[in-house]
């Protein structure tokens, strides 16, 4: 199991990194590791110590 460190982003939020290989598999990064367009994610707390992260394709 890979572990990712929680990091402070600013005064109001924290973030966890997502491995580039996983983002590439889902087409979010190109073969060079660069972002392909804009992407939004829905982050939801599903229980104590459990979170769900899902790509939102259509914001409309």
Buried (B, 14 or more C-beta within 10 A) or exposed (E): EEEEEEEEEEEEEEEEEBEEEEBBEEEBBEEEEEEEEEBEEEEEEEEEEEEEEEEEEEEE
